[in-house]
Amino acid sequence: MSKETLPRLMIAIAALALAGVVVSSVSLYHHYGTSATSYCDIGENFNCDIVNRSTFSTVAGVPVALIGIAGYLTVLTLATVFRNHAESAAMLGMGSLAGLAFAAYLTYIEGFVLAVWCILCLSSLALILSIAVLSSLVWLHTVRQID
């Protein structure tokens, strides 16, 4: 990996994290909403309201979307403000993999417990998967630099 590639990866991670903040913010807005959302009510299998207002949409009373906002803001901060710190690559790698595991669990809940999908949730899954892949590349690169 060239020296110019690393900053580009951090910019890509930051952009994906910013998109994650937006998606999670929309989800949080609709979590507290009382009216039905039409953009995500696409037949029996796609309905964000069912997912976003289910008992699985909170953890210890905290909305999952708010957890997502906090996670994406952490990733954004690590990829921008603290990108030159030695431990940032490892923190990005571990944090994004933990976020991916949580998103995979929530996707399992959508598919096999609620039996309905949320476009916002699937978008967030794609974003955290992309962040995890890029963060892992950055992390592996920094580990190889140390050896």
N, C-alpha and C positions, 0 to 999 in steps of 0.2 A: 504494500500500500504506500503510495507516494505521500510526501509531506503535505501536499496541497489537498489531498483527499480527506484527511482528518477534519479540517475546518468545514469542508463541504458537508460531511456527514453530520457534524454538529448542527449546522444550519438546517439540514433536512430534518433532523430529530426535533429541533426547536419548532419548525413549521408544522410538523405532525402533532406536536404537543399543543400548539396553539389551536389547531383544528380540533383536537380533543377537548380543550377547554370550551370551545364553542358548542360542540355536540353535547357535552355533559351539561352545559348551562341551559341549552334548549330542553334537555331531558329533565333537569331540575325544575324549570319553569312549568313544564307539563305535569310533573309529579305533584305539584301543589295546585294545579288547575282543577277546576270543577266542571268545565265543559269538555265535550268530546273533541278530539283532534281529528280532522279529516284527512290530513296528509299521510297519516300512517294507518288508517283504517282501510286495509286492502283485503277484503274478504275475511274468511274465517281464520286464516293462518297468519295474518299480519295485523297486529293491533298494538301499538305502543301504549295505549291507555291501560290495557289489561296488564301488561308487563310492568309498566311504570307506576302503577297504583296497587300492585299485588303486595302480599305480605313479604315477598322476597325483595321488595324495592328499598328496604331499609336494613341496616345492620346496627343493632343496639340503639334503634331510634334515629340513626343518622341515615339520610337518603343515600343510596348507592351513587346517585349522580353527583352529590356533593363530595363523596369520597373520590370519584373520578376527577372532579375539578381540582381537588387538592393534589392528587397524584400527577395529573398533567402539568399543573403549575410547578410542582417540584422538578419534574423532568425538564420543563422549559427553563427553569432557573439554573439547573445543573448544566444544561447544554449551552447556556449563554453567559450568565454572570460568573459561574464557577468552572467554565470549560477548561481553563488552564491549570486547575488544581489537580494534583497527581491522583487523588482518590475519586475524582468525579467520574471517570470512566467505569470504575468498578461499581460505584453507587448507581450510575445510570443502568449498567448491565443487570445488577441484582434487582433494582427497583422495577425496571421494565419487565423482567421475567416474573417477578411477583405479581405485577399488574396483569400480565398475560394469564397467569394461573387463575387469578380472581375472575378475569373476564371469561375464561374458559368454563369455570364453574357456573357463572351466571348464564352463559350460553347453554350449558347442560340443563339448567333450570328452565330456561325458555323452551327448549326443544322437548324435554322429557317429563317435565312436571306440569308446566303451564300449557304446553302444546300450542304455543303461539309465539311468533317472532316479532321483534321490535327493530325497525330499520335503524333507529338511533343507536340501539345497543349493538347491532351488527356492525354499524359504522365505527363505533368505538372499539370493537374487537379488531377490526381491520387496522385501525390506527395504532393500537397498542402492539399488535403483532408486528407491524412495520417498524415501530420504535424499538421493540425488543430485538429484531434482526439487526438493525443498524447499530444499536447500543452494544450488542454482542460483538459486532465487528470492531467497533472502537475499543472495547474492553480487551479483546484478543490482541489487537494491535499494540496496545499499551503494555500488555503482559509480555509480548515478544520483545518489545523495546527494552524491558528491564533485564531480560536474560542475557 
